[in-house]
Amino acid sequence: MITLDASALYPLAKMAQESGVERAAERILREEAAILDLALYEAANAALVEARRAGPGACRAR
């Protein structure tokens, strides 16, 4: 779900008027994808840090 605050509405409305609703929607989706990519990177990095902190052999199956 995409949530917008009030500060985002005016620029989006202006962009939709100037270049069309489809372009505005494409831009929103690109920005959301970039945010998701960053969130996935941060989660993977946090998992790596925790694994390193736990030390070798901590994640081995028993």
N, CA, C and O atoms as a Maestro MAE file, in Angstrom:
{
 s_m_m2io_version
 :::
 2.0.0
}

f_m_ct {
 s_m_title
 :::
 protein
 m_atom[248] {
  # First column is atom index #
  i_m_mmod_type
  r_m_x_coord
  r_m_y_coord
  r_m_z_coord
  i_m_residue_number
  s_m_chain_name
  s_m_pdb_residue_name
  s_m_pdb_atom_name
  i_m_atomic_number
  :::
  1 25 0.846 -1.175 0.000 1 A "MET " " N  " 7
  2 3 0.000 0.000 0.000 1 A "MET " " CA " 6
  3 2 0.890 1.237 0.000 1 A "MET " " C  " 6
  4 15 1.899 1.282 0.705 1 A "MET " " O  " 8
  5 25 0.526 2.214 -0.770 2 A "ILE " " N  " 7
  6 3 1.276 3.458 -0.843 2 A "ILE " " CA " 6
  7 2 0.547 4.498 -0.010 2 A "ILE " " C  " 6
  8 15 -0.643 4.741 -0.207 2 A "ILE " " O  " 8
  9 25 1.269 5.112 0.924 3 A "THR " " N  " 7
  10 3 0.696 6.141 1.776 3 A "THR " " CA " 6
  11 2 1.394 7.461 1.470 3 A "THR " " C  " 6
  12 15 2.623 7.527 1.460 3 A "THR " " O  " 8
  13 25 0.626 8.496 1.223 4 A "LEU " " N  " 7
  14 3 1.185 9.806 0.918 4 A "LEU " " CA " 6
  15 2 0.786 10.793 1.994 4 A "LEU " " C  " 6
  16 15 -0.350 10.777 2.468 4 A "LEU " " O  " 8
  17 25 1.714 11.653 2.382 5 A "ASP " " N  " 7
  18 3 1.333 12.719 3.297 5 A "ASP " " CA " 6
  19 2 0.932 13.946 2.472 5 A "ASP " " C  " 6
  20 15 1.092 13.965 1.252 5 A "ASP " " O  " 8
  21 25 0.417 14.950 3.144 6 A "ALA " " N  " 7
  22 3 -0.114 16.117 2.440 6 A "ALA " " CA " 6
  23 2 0.955 16.835 1.623 6 A "ALA " " C  " 6
  24 15 0.647 17.399 0.573 6 A "ALA " " O  " 8
  25 25 2.204 16.825 2.083 7 A "SER " " N  " 7
  26 3 3.257 17.533 1.355 7 A "SER " " CA " 6
  27 2 3.535 16.903 -0.007 7 A "SER " " C  " 6
  28 15 4.092 17.561 -0.886 7 A "SER " " O  " 8
  29 25 3.159 15.647 -0.194 8 A "ALA " " N  " 7
  30 3 3.394 14.973 -1.473 8 A "ALA " " CA " 6
  31 2 2.266 15.207 -2.472 8 A "ALA " " C  " 6
  32 15 2.449 14.984 -3.668 8 A "ALA " " O  " 8
  33 25 1.126 15.645 -2.010 9 A "LEU " " N  " 7
  34 3 -0.030 15.752 -2.903 9 A "LEU " " CA " 6
  35 2 0.108 16.852 -3.949 9 A "LEU " " C  " 6
  36 15 -0.211 16.631 -5.117 9 A "LEU " " O  " 8
  37 25 0.576 18.026 -3.556 10 A "TYR " " N  " 7
  38 3 0.682 19.127 -4.521 10 A "TYR " " CA " 6
  39 2 1.659 18.803 -5.648 10 A "TYR " " C  " 6
  40 15 1.303 18.959 -6.816 10 A "TYR " " O  " 8
  41 25 2.888 18.354 -5.336 11 A "PRO " " N  " 7
  42 3 3.796 18.020 -6.445 11 A "PRO " " CA " 6
  43 2 3.253 16.917 -7.350 11 A "PRO " " C  " 6
  44 15 3.458 16.955 -8.563 11 A "PRO " " O  " 8
  45 25 2.568 15.945 -6.774 12 A "LEU " " N  " 7
  46 3 2.007 14.868 -7.590 12 A "LEU " " CA " 6
  47 2 0.880 15.375 -8.475 12 A "LEU " " C  " 6
  48 15 0.778 14.987 -9.639 12 A "LEU " " O  " 8
  49 25 0.034 16.240 -7.931 13 A "ALA " " N  " 7
  50 3 -1.053 16.809 -8.732 13 A "ALA " " CA " 6
  51 2 -0.492 17.655 -9.873 13 A "ALA " " C  " 6
  52 15 -0.991 17.604 -10.997 13 A "ALA " " O  " 8
  53 25 0.549 18.434 -9.574 14 A "LYS " " N  " 7
  54 3 1.171 19.262 -10.606 14 A "LYS " " CA " 6
  55 2 1.811 18.381 -11.684 14 A "LYS " " C  " 6
  56 15 1.679 18.662 -12.875 14 A "LYS " " O  " 8
  57 25 2.501 17.323 -11.269 15 A "MET " " N  " 7
  58 3 3.118 16.415 -12.227 15 A "MET " " CA " 6
  59 2 2.054 15.733 -13.079 15 A "MET " " C  " 6
  60 15 2.238 15.565 -14.285 15 A "MET " " O  " 8
  61 25 0.947 15.343 -12.464 16 A "ALA " " N  " 7
  62 3 -0.131 14.685 -13.209 16 A "ALA " " CA " 6
  63 2 -0.718 15.625 -14.255 16 A "ALA " " C  " 6
  64 15 -1.057 15.197 -15.359 16 A "ALA " " O  " 8
  65 25 -0.838 16.913 -13.906 17 A "GLN " " N  " 7
  66 3 -1.357 17.886 -14.870 17 A "GLN " " CA " 6
  67 2 -0.378 18.111 -16.015 17 A "GLN " " C  " 6
  68 15 -0.782 18.221 -17.172 17 A "GLN " " O  " 8
  69 25 0.912 18.178 -15.688 18 A "GLU " " N  " 7
  70 3 1.920 18.497 -16.698 18 A "GLU " " CA " 6
  71 2 2.254 17.313 -17.600 18 A "GLU " " C  " 6
  72 15 2.397 17.473 -18.812 18 A "GLU " " O  " 8
  73 25 2.378 16.125 -17.010 19 A "SER " " N  " 7
  74 3 2.849 14.995 -17.817 19 A "SER " " CA " 6
  75 2 1.896 13.811 -17.826 19 A "SER " " C  " 6
  76 15 2.196 12.788 -18.441 19 A "SER " " O  " 8
  77 25 0.782 13.925 -17.174 20 A "GLY " " N  " 7
  78 3 -0.218 12.865 -17.204 20 A "GLY " " CA " 6
  79 2 -0.217 12.003 -15.952 20 A "GLY " " C  " 6
  80 15 0.791 11.854 -15.262 20 A "GLY " " O  " 8
  81 25 -1.361 11.457 -15.697 21 A "VAL " " N  " 7
  82 3 -1.557 10.631 -14.509 21 A "VAL " " CA " 6
  83 2 -0.705 9.368 -14.573 21 A "VAL " " C  " 6
  84 15 -0.171 8.921 -13.558 21 A "VAL " " O  " 8
  85 25 -0.580 8.798 -15.765 22 A "GLU " " N  " 7
  86 3 0.201 7.559 -15.901 22 A "GLU " " CA " 6
  87 2 1.662 7.782 -15.537 22 A "GLU " " C  " 6
  88 15 2.271 6.945 -14.872 22 A "GLU " " O  " 8
  89 25 2.222 8.897 -15.965 23 A "ARG " " N  " 7
  90 3 3.620 9.203 -15.624 23 A "ARG " " CA " 6
  91 2 3.772 9.419 -14.129 23 A "ARG " " C  " 6
  92 15 4.752 8.972 -13.532 23 A "ARG " " O  " 8
  93 25 2.807 10.104 -13.519 24 A "ALA " " N  " 7
  94 3 2.866 10.324 -12.075 24 A "ALA " " CA " 6
  95 2 2.812 8.986 -11.341 24 A "ALA " " C  " 6
  96 15 3.548 8.774 -10.378 24 A "ALA " " O  " 8
  97 25 1.947 8.092 -11.794 25 A "ALA " " N  " 7
  98 3 1.839 6.773 -11.167 25 A "ALA " " CA " 6
  99 2 3.127 5.973 -11.345 25 A "ALA " " C  " 6
  100 15 3.565 5.289 -10.420 25 A "ALA " " O  " 8
  101 25 3.736 6.056 -12.528 26 A "GLU " " N  " 7
  102 3 5.003 5.357 -12.767 26 A "GLU " " CA " 6
  103 2 6.093 5.864 -11.834 26 A "GLU " " C  " 6
  104 15 6.885 5.084 -11.305 26 A "GLU " " O  " 8
  105 25 6.127 7.158 -11.639 27 A "ARG " " N  " 7
  106 3 7.145 7.733 -10.741 27 A "ARG " " CA " 6
  107 2 6.931 7.264 -9.308 27 A "ARG " " C  " 6
  108 15 7.887 6.916 -8.615 27 A "ARG " " O  " 8
  109 25 5.683 7.255 -8.867 28 A "ILE " " N  " 7
  110 3 5.388 6.781 -7.511 28 A "ILE " " CA " 6
  111 2 5.854 5.341 -7.356 28 A "ILE " " C  " 6
  112 15 6.480 4.997 -6.353 28 A "ILE " " O  " 8
  113 25 5.556 4.502 -8.330 29 A "LEU " " N  " 7
  114 3 5.953 3.095 -8.253 29 A "LEU " " CA " 6
  115 2 7.469 2.931 -8.252 29 A "LEU " " C  " 6
  116 15 7.996 2.088 -7.526 29 A "LEU " " O  " 8
  117 25 8.173 3.719 -9.050 30 A "ARG " " N  " 7
  118 3 9.647 3.655 -9.060 30 A "ARG " " CA " 6
  119 2 10.210 4.038 -7.697 30 A "ARG " " C  " 6
  120 15 11.125 3.388 -7.193 30 A "ARG " " O  " 8
  121 25 9.656 5.101 -7.100 31 A "GLU " " N  " 7
  122 3 10.135 5.542 -5.790 31 A "GLU " " CA " 6
  123 2 9.836 4.501 -4.720 31 A "GLU " " C  " 6
  124 15 10.667 4.251 -3.846 31 A "GLU " " O  " 8
  125 25 8.657 3.894 -4.783 32 A "GLU " " N  " 7
  126 3 8.314 2.853 -3.816 32 A "GLU " " CA " 6
  127 2 9.228 1.643 -3.971 32 A "GLU " " C  " 6
  128 15 9.639 1.045 -2.976 32 A "GLU " " O  " 8
  129 25 9.550 1.277 -5.214 33 A "ALA " " N  " 7
  130 3 10.457 0.149 -5.449 33 A "ALA " " CA " 6
  131 2 11.836 0.442 -4.876 33 A "ALA " " C  " 6
  132 15 12.477 -0.447 -4.316 33 A "ALA " " O  " 8
  133 25 12.296 1.679 -5.011 34 A "ALA " " N  " 7
  134 3 13.597 2.053 -4.457 34 A "ALA " " CA " 6
  135 2 13.584 1.961 -2.936 34 A "ALA " " C  " 6
  136 15 14.566 1.532 -2.330 34 A "ALA " " O  " 8
  137 25 12.484 2.360 -2.322 35 A "ILE " " N  " 7
  138 3 12.362 2.273 -0.864 35 A "ILE " " CA " 6
  139 2 12.372 0.820 -0.425 35 A "ILE " " C  " 6
  140 15 13.020 0.472 0.562 35 A "ILE " " O  " 8
  141 25 11.655 -0.037 -1.156 36 A "LEU " " N  " 7
  142 3 11.645 -1.465 -0.819 36 A "LEU " " CA " 6
  143 2 13.024 -2.084 -0.989 36 A "LEU " " C  " 6
  144 15 13.437 -2.898 -0.163 36 A "LEU " " O  " 8
  145 25 13.746 -1.711 -2.050 37 A "ASP " " N  " 7
  146 3 15.106 -2.212 -2.259 37 A "ASP " " CA " 6
  147 2 15.999 -1.832 -1.089 37 A "ASP " " C  " 6
  148 15 16.784 -2.650 -0.610 37 A "ASP " " O  " 8
  149 25 15.880 -0.588 -0.629 38 A "LEU " " N  " 7
  150 3 16.684 -0.130 0.500 38 A "LEU " " CA " 6
  151 2 16.317 -0.885 1.771 38 A "LEU " " C  " 6
  152 15 17.200 -1.257 2.544 38 A "LEU " " O  " 8
  153 25 15.033 -1.114 1.995 39 A "ALA " " N  " 7
  154 3 14.594 -1.846 3.188 39 A "ALA " " CA " 6
  155 2 15.119 -3.279 3.174 39 A "ALA " " C  " 6
  156 15 15.554 -3.789 4.206 39 A "ALA " " O  " 8
  157 25 15.081 -3.935 2.009 40 A "LEU " " N  " 7
  158 3 15.612 -5.298 1.899 40 A "LEU " " CA " 6
  159 2 17.116 -5.318 2.137 40 A "LEU " " C  " 6
  160 15 17.624 -6.217 2.807 40 A "LEU " " O  " 8
  161 25 17.832 -4.337 1.594 41 A "TYR " " N  " 7
  162 3 19.278 -4.251 1.803 41 A "TYR " " CA " 6
  163 2 19.589 -4.076 3.286 41 A "TYR " " C  " 6
  164 15 20.477 -4.742 3.818 41 A "TYR " " O  " 8
  165 25 18.862 -3.182 3.953 42 A "GLU " " N  " 7
  166 3 19.107 -2.939 5.374 42 A "GLU " " CA " 6
  167 2 18.812 -4.177 6.210 42 A "GLU " " C  " 6
  168 15 19.540 -4.468 7.159 42 A "GLU " " O  " 8
  169 25 17.749 -4.913 5.869 43 A "ALA " " N  " 7
  170 3 17.422 -6.136 6.605 43 A "ALA " " CA " 6
  171 2 18.503 -7.195 6.407 43 A "ALA " " C  " 6
  172 15 18.902 -7.863 7.362 43 A "ALA " " O  " 8
  173 25 18.976 -7.348 5.179 44 A "ALA " " N  " 7
  174 3 20.036 -8.325 4.910 44 A "ALA " " CA " 6
  175 2 21.325 -7.932 5.619 44 A "ALA " " C  " 6
  176 15 22.029 -8.789 6.153 44 A "ALA " " O  " 8
  177 25 21.631 -6.659 5.625 45 A "ASN " " N  " 7
  178 3 22.830 -6.178 6.299 45 A "ASN " " CA " 6
  179 2 22.731 -6.413 7.808 45 A "ASN " " C  " 6
  180 15 23.712 -6.818 8.433 45 A "ASN " " O  " 8
  181 25 21.566 -6.165 8.396 46 A "ALA " " N  " 7
  182 3 21.376 -6.400 9.831 46 A "ALA " " CA " 6
  183 2 21.538 -7.878 10.165 46 A "ALA " " C  " 6
  184 15 22.131 -8.223 11.187 46 A "ALA " " O  " 8
  185 25 21.015 -8.751 9.311 47 A "ALA " " N  " 7
  186 3 21.165 -10.193 9.535 47 A "ALA " " CA " 6
  187 2 22.634 -10.595 9.459 47 A "ALA " " C  " 6
  188 15 23.089 -11.424 10.246 47 A "ALA " " O  " 8
  189 25 23.371 -10.024 8.532 48 A "LEU " " N  " 7
  190 3 24.797 -10.315 8.401 48 A "LEU " " CA " 6
  191 2 25.567 -9.844 9.631 48 A "LEU " " C  " 6
  192 15 26.436 -10.558 10.130 48 A "LEU " " O  " 8
  193 25 25.257 -8.667 10.112 49 A "VAL " " N  " 7
  194 3 25.915 -8.138 11.314 49 A "VAL " " CA " 6
  195 2 25.647 -9.049 12.502 49 A "VAL " " C  " 6
  196 15 26.564 -9.353 13.265 49 A "VAL " " O  " 8
  197 25 24.406 -9.487 12.669 50 A "GLU " " N  " 7
  198 3 24.066 -10.386 13.779 50 A "GLU " " CA " 6
  199 2 24.777 -11.724 13.651 50 A "GLU " " C  " 6
  200 15 25.239 -12.279 14.647 50 A "GLU " " O  " 8
  201 25 24.869 -12.243 12.439 51 A "ALA " " N  " 7
  202 3 25.562 -13.517 12.227 51 A "ALA " " CA " 6
  203 2 27.042 -13.378 12.557 51 A "ALA " " C  " 6
  204 15 27.631 -14.273 13.162 51 A "ALA " " O  " 8
  205 25 27.634 -12.281 12.171 52 A "ARG " " N  " 7
  206 3 29.050 -12.052 12.490 52 A "ARG " " CA " 6
  207 2 29.243 -11.894 13.993 52 A "ARG " " C  " 6
  208 15 30.226 -12.377 14.554 52 A "ARG " " O  " 8
  209 25 28.313 -11.226 14.631 53 A "ARG " " N  " 7
  210 3 28.393 -11.012 16.074 53 A "ARG " " CA " 6
  211 2 28.272 -12.343 16.821 53 A "ARG " " C  " 6
  212 15 28.925 -12.544 17.844 53 A "ARG " " O  " 8
  213 25 27.440 -13.245 16.310 54 A "ALA " " N  " 7
  214 3 27.231 -14.546 16.955 54 A "ALA " " CA " 6
  215 2 28.461 -15.436 16.826 54 A "ALA " " C  " 6
  216 15 28.680 -16.321 17.652 54 A "ALA " " O  " 8
  217 25 29.252 -15.204 15.806 55 A "GLY " " N  " 7
  218 3 30.478 -15.968 15.642 55 A "GLY " " CA " 6
  219 2 30.305 -17.168 14.744 55 A "GLY " " C  " 6
  220 15 29.186 -17.539 14.391 55 A "GLY " " O  " 8
  221 25 31.437 -17.782 14.370 56 A "PRO " " N  " 7
  222 3 31.385 -18.934 13.468 56 A "PRO " " CA " 6
  223 2 30.690 -20.122 14.116 56 A "PRO " " C  " 6
  224 15 30.853 -20.381 15.308 56 A "PRO " " O  " 8
  225 25 29.926 -20.824 13.326 57 A "GLY " " N  " 7
  226 3 29.259 -22.026 13.820 57 A "GLY " " CA " 6
  227 2 27.954 -21.778 14.544 57 A "GLY " " C  " 6
  228 15 27.267 -22.738 14.894 57 A "GLY " " O  " 8
  229 25 27.584 -20.533 14.783 58 A "ALA " " N  " 7
  230 3 26.358 -20.245 15.529 58 A "ALA " " CA " 6
  231 2 25.109 -20.586 14.726 58 A "ALA " " C  " 6
  232 15 24.055 -20.840 15.310 58 A "ALA " " O  " 8
  233 25 25.206 -20.594 13.416 59 A "CYS " " N  " 7
  234 3 24.038 -20.835 12.565 59 A "CYS " " CA " 6
  235 2 24.001 -22.250 11.998 59 A "CYS " " C  " 6
  236 15 23.141 -22.552 11.172 59 A "CYS " " O  " 8
  237 25 24.889 -23.101 12.410 60 A "ARG " " N  " 7
  238 3 24.911 -24.467 11.877 60 A "ARG " " CA " 6
  239 2 23.731 -25.277 12.395 60 A "ARG " " C  " 6
  240 15 23.313 -25.135 13.544 60 A "ARG " " O  " 8
  241 25 23.212 -26.119 11.529 61 A "ALA " " N  " 7
  242 3 22.110 -27.009 11.938 61 A "ALA " " CA " 6
  243 2 22.655 -28.080 12.873 61 A "ALA " " C  " 6
  244 15 23.785 -28.541 12.717 61 A "ALA " " O  " 8
  245 25 21.847 -28.462 13.832 62 A "ARG " " N  " 7
  246 3 22.286 -29.489 14.796 62 A "ARG " " CA " 6
  247 2 21.741 -30.827 14.443 62 A "ARG " " C  " 6
  248 15 22.006 -31.806 15.141 62 A "ARG " " O  " 8
  :::
 }
 m_bond[247] {
  # First column is bond index #
  i_m_from
  i_m_to
  i_m_order
  :::
  1 1 2 1
  2 2 3 1
  3 3 4 2
  4 3 5 1
  5 5 6 1
  6 6 7 1
  7 7 8 2
  8 7 9 1
  9 9 10 1
  10 10 11 1
  11 11 12 2
  12 11 13 1
  13 13 14 1
  14 14 15 1
  15 15 16 2
  16 15 17 1
  17 17 18 1
  18 18 19 1
  19 19 20 2
  20 19 21 1
  21 21 22 1
  22 22 23 1
  23 23 24 2
  24 23 25 1
  25 25 26 1
  26 26 27 1
  27 27 28 2
  28 27 29 1
  29 29 30 1
  30 30 31 1
  31 31 32 2
  32 31 33 1
  33 33 34 1
  34 34 35 1
  35 35 36 2
  36 35 37 1
  37 37 38 1
  38 38 39 1
  39 39 40 2
  40 39 41 1
  41 41 42 1
  42 42 43 1
  43 43 44 2
  44 43 45 1
  45 45 46 1
  46 46 47 1
  47 47 48 2
  48 47 49 1
  49 49 50 1
  50 50 51 1
  51 51 52 2
  52 51 53 1
  53 53 54 1
  54 54 55 1
  55 55 56 2
  56 55 57 1
  57 57 58 1
  58 58 59 1
  59 59 60 2
  60 59 61 1
  61 61 62 1
  62 62 63 1
  63 63 64 2
  64 63 65 1
  65 65 66 1
  66 66 67 1
  67 67 68 2
  68 67 69 1
  69 69 70 1
  70 70 71 1
  71 71 72 2
  72 71 73 1
  73 73 74 1
  74 74 75 1
  75 75 76 2
  76 75 77 1
  77 77 78 1
  78 78 79 1
  79 79 80 2
  80 79 81 1
  81 81 82 1
  82 82 83 1
  83 83 84 2
  84 83 85 1
  85 85 86 1
  86 86 87 1
  87 87 88 2
  88 87 89 1
  89 89 90 1
  90 90 91 1
  91 91 92 2
  92 91 93 1
  93 93 94 1
  94 94 95 1
  95 95 96 2
  96 95 97 1
  97 97 98 1
  98 98 99 1
  99 99 100 2
  100 99 101 1
  101 101 102 1
  102 102 103 1
  103 103 104 2
  104 103 105 1
  105 105 106 1
  106 106 107 1
  107 107 108 2
  108 107 109 1
  109 109 110 1
  110 110 111 1
  111 111 112 2
  112 111 113 1
  113 113 114 1
  114 114 115 1
  115 115 116 2
  116 115 117 1
  117 117 118 1
  118 118 119 1
  119 119 120 2
  120 119 121 1
  121 121 122 1
  122 122 123 1
  123 123 124 2
  124 123 125 1
  125 125 126 1
  126 126 127 1
  127 127 128 2
  128 127 129 1
  129 129 130 1
  130 130 131 1
  131 131 132 2
  132 131 133 1
  133 133 134 1
  134 134 135 1
  135 135 136 2
  136 135 137 1
  137 137 138 1
  138 138 139 1
  139 139 140 2
  140 139 141 1
  141 141 142 1
  142 142 143 1
  143 143 144 2
  144 143 145 1
  145 145 146 1
  146 146 147 1
  147 147 148 2
  148 147 149 1
  149 149 150 1
  150 150 151 1
  151 151 152 2
  152 151 153 1
  153 153 154 1
  154 154 155 1
  155 155 156 2
  156 155 157 1
  157 157 158 1
  158 158 159 1
  159 159 160 2
  160 159 161 1
  161 161 162 1
  162 162 163 1
  163 163 164 2
  164 163 165 1
  165 165 166 1
  166 166 167 1
  167 167 168 2
  168 167 169 1
  169 169 170 1
  170 170 171 1
  171 171 172 2
  172 171 173 1
  173 173 174 1
  174 174 175 1
  175 175 176 2
  176 175 177 1
  177 177 178 1
  178 178 179 1
  179 179 180 2
  180 179 181 1
  181 181 182 1
  182 182 183 1
  183 183 184 2
  184 183 185 1
  185 185 186 1
  186 186 187 1
  187 187 188 2
  188 187 189 1
  189 189 190 1
  190 190 191 1
  191 191 192 2
  192 191 193 1
  193 193 194 1
  194 194 195 1
  195 195 196 2
  196 195 197 1
  197 197 198 1
  198 198 199 1
  199 199 200 2
  200 199 201 1
  201 201 202 1
  202 202 203 1
  203 203 204 2
  204 203 205 1
  205 205 206 1
  206 206 207 1
  207 207 208 2
  208 207 209 1
  209 209 210 1
  210 210 211 1
  211 211 212 2
  212 211 213 1
  213 213 214 1
  214 214 215 1
  215 215 216 2
  216 215 217 1
  217 217 218 1
  218 218 219 1
  219 219 220 2
  220 219 221 1
  221 221 222 1
  222 222 223 1
  223 223 224 2
  224 223 225 1
  225 225 226 1
  226 226 227 1
  227 227 228 2
  228 227 229 1
  229 229 230 1
  230 230 231 1
  231 231 232 2
  232 231 233 1
  233 233 234 1
  234 234 235 1
  235 235 236 2
  236 235 237 1
  237 237 238 1
  238 238 239 1
  239 239 240 2
  240 239 241 1
  241 241 242 1
  242 242 243 1
  243 243 244 2
  244 243 245 1
  245 245 246 1
  246 246 247 1
  247 247 248 2
  :::
 }
}
